[in-house]
């Protein structure tokens, strides 16, 4: 089974429309839609915005549906001059840029597990490679690299530059690192696919509203291709 987690309704609806006789499961105020898309078993979740929402939804999905792989799909802000509106980033790994224990002389972004500390959470290489291949026919510039997650909507260029410099990340968003974090703890393969809705310069809220539908549409098309070839 393929698990797909998105933050926004617009990102889920495009895939749910393809699902044959979807069944709805409710847990913790979330709705999980399960059924077949292109004869493949798929479960979809609109988790809501932010790391905690994403983490809760991911753990419930793993517990209830036991997916073979989880994809976090959606939109993101660019951290690179080489990525503009509609371009796509597929994760090689992810980081949580807002995790901060620097007061304890720890590197910014270093996560504390019970048995280890690490900054990067590696995505599943095979899944990321398939996602990148699926994106090649969309007419978008596609890069594979690090995705940075934090509970903050990044607006100003100086914020983008700081995150890019410190973590060598290509884009920033608010859920992928949490999905990866939970998958890593549960030993479930995962990958993140993000379509750029905000470019590298300063972006006003109305810019986000204008371009999120275009970016979401690109992400949905990529996921359709992934499901077909999986």
C-alpha positions in Angstrom: 0.0 0.0 0.0 1.1 3.5 -0.8 0.5 6.2 1.8 0.2 9.8 0.7 0.2 12.6 3.2 -0.6 16.2 2.2 -1.1 19.3 4.3 -3.9 20.9 2.2 -7.2 19.8 0.9 -6.4 21.0 -2.6 -3.5 18.5 -2.7 -5.6 15.5 -1.6 -8.7 16.2 -3.7 -7.0 15.7 -7.0 -6.0 12.1 -6.0 -9.1 11.3 -4.1 -11.2 11.9 -7.3 -9.4 9.0 -8.9 -10.0 6.6 -6.0 -12.4 3.7 -6.6 -15.1 3.5 -3.8 -13.0 5.2 -1.1 -13.5 4.1 2.4 -13.2 6.8 5.2 -11.5 6.1 8.5 -11.6 8.8 11.2 -9.1 9.1 14.0 -7.9 12.0 16.1 -10.0 14.4 14.0 -8.4 13.3 10.8 -9.9 11.5 7.8 -8.1 8.8 6.0 -9.3 7.8 2.5 -8.4 4.3 1.4 -9.1 2.5 -1.9 -7.6 1.8 -5.3 -6.0 4.2 -7.7 -5.0 2.7 -11.0 -5.5 -0.7 -9.3 -3.0 0.1 -6.6 -3.9 0.2 -2.9 -3.6 3.8 -1.7 -4.4 5.6 1.5 -4.7 9.4 1.5 -4.5 12.0 4.3 -5.0 15.7 4.6 -3.0 16.2 7.8 -3.2 20.0 8.2 -0.4 22.4 8.4 2.6 22.0 10.7 4.9 19.4 12.2 2.7 18.1 15.0 -0.3 17.6 12.6 1.9 15.8 10.2 3.5 13.6 12.9 0.2 12.6 14.4 -1.2 11.7 11.0 1.8 9.8 10.0 1.8 7.6 13.1 -1.9 6.9 12.8 -1.5 6.0 9.1 1.4 3.5 10.0 -0.6 2.0 12.8 -3.9 1.5 11.0 -2.9 0.9 7.4 0.8 -0.3 7.5 1.8 1.2 4.2 4.8 -0.1 2.4 6.0 3.5 1.7 4.8 7.0 2.6 5.0 10.0 0.3 4.6 13.5 1.7 3.5 15.6 -1.3 2.7 19.3 -1.6 4.1 22.7 -2.1 7.1 24.5 -0.8 9.2 27.7 -0.8 12.4 27.9 -2.8 15.8 28.2 -1.0 17.7 28.3 -4.3 18.0 30.8 -7.1 17.8 27.8 -9.4 14.3 26.9 -8.4 11.3 29.0 -9.4 7.5 28.7 -9.4 6.3 25.2 -10.5 9.7 23.5 -10.3 9.9 20.3 -8.2 12.2 19.1 -5.4 12.4 15.4 -4.5 14.0 14.6 -1.2 17.4 13.0 -0.7 17.0 13.7 2.9 15.2 16.2 5.2 16.1 18.3 8.2 14.1 20.3 10.8 15.6 23.7 10.7 13.7 25.0 13.7 15.0 22.4 16.1 17.4 24.4 18.2 19.5 23.2 21.1 22.4 25.6 20.3 22.4 26.8 23.9 23.7 23.4 24.9 26.5 23.6 22.3 24.6 21.3 19.9 24.3 22.0 16.2 21.1 23.7 15.0 18.8 21.1 13.6 20.3 18.2 15.5 17.4 15.9 16.6 17.6 14.0 19.9 16.3 10.4 19.7 16.5 8.1 22.6 19.4 6.2 21.1 21.1 8.7 18.8 21.4 12.3 17.7 21.4 13.2 14.0 20.6 16.2 11.8 19.6 14.5 8.5 16.9 11.9 8.0 17.5 10.0 4.8 14.7 9.4 2.4 14.3 6.0 0.7 16.6 6.2 -2.4 14.5 3.9 -4.6 11.3 5.9 -3.9 13.0 9.2 -4.5 14.5 8.0 -7.7 11.1 6.9 -8.9 9.5 10.2 -8.0 12.2 12.1 -9.8 11.7 10.0 -12.9 8.0 10.6 -12.8 8.5 14.4 -12.7 10.7 14.5 -15.9 7.7 14.6 -18.2 5.9 17.4 -16.5 7.9 20.3 -18.1 9.3 21.3 -14.7 12.8 21.7 -13.6 13.5 18.8 -11.1 16.2 18.7 -8.5 16.9 16.0 -5.9 18.3 17.2 -2.6 17.6 18.2 1.0 14.3 19.6 2.2 14.1 21.8 5.3 11.0 21.7 7.6 10.0 24.1 10.3 6.9 25.4 12.0 7.3 28.8 10.4 6.1 30.2 7.1 9.2 31.6 5.5 8.6 35.0 3.7 11.8 37.1 3.7 14.8 36.4 1.5 17.2 36.8 4.4 15.4 33.9 6.1 15.7 31.7 3.0 19.4 32.6 2.7 20.0 31.7 6.3 18.3 28.3 6.1 20.0 27.5 2.7 23.4 28.4 4.0 23.2 26.5 7.3 21.5 23.3 6.0 22.4 23.3 2.3 18.7 22.7 1.6 16.8 23.4 -1.7 13.3 24.2 -0.3 11.5 24.8 2.9 8.0 23.7 4.1 6.2 22.8 7.3 5.5 19.0 7.3 8.0 16.8 5.4 10.6 16.6 8.1 7.9 15.5 10.6 6.7 12.8 8.3 10.3 11.6 7.7 11.0 11.8 11.5 8.1 9.4 12.3 8.8 7.1 9.3 12.5 6.9 10.5 11.4 5.9 14.0 9.0 3.2 12.6 11.5 2.0 9.9 9.0 2.8 7.1 10.4 4.0 3.7 9.5 7.5 2.8 10.1 10.3 0.4 9.0 13.9 0.0 7.9 15.6 -3.2 7.4 19.4 -3.2 6.4 21.7 -6.0 7.6 25.3 -5.6 4.9 27.9 -4.9 7.2 30.7 -3.6 10.4 31.7 -5.3 13.7 32.8 -3.7 12.8 36.5 -3.4 10.4 38.1 -0.9 6.9 36.7 -1.3 3.7 38.4 -0.2 0.8 36.3 1.1 -1.1 37.0 -2.2 1.8 35.5 -4.1 1.3 32.2 -2.2 -2.4 32.2 -2.9 -1.8 32.9 -6.6 0.7 30.2 -7.2 -0.3 27.4 -4.8 -2.9 26.0 -7.2 -0.3 25.8 -10.0 2.2 24.1 -7.7 -0.3 21.7 -6.2 -1.4 20.7 -9.7 2.2 19.8 -10.6 2.6 17.7 -7.4 -0.7 15.9 -8.1 0.3 15.0 -11.7 3.6 13.7 -10.4 1.9 11.5 -7.8 -0.5 10.1 -10.4 2.5 9.0 -12.5 4.2 7.5 -9.4 1.1 5.4 -8.6 0.9 4.2 -12.1 4.5 3.0 -12.3 4.8 1.7 -8.7 
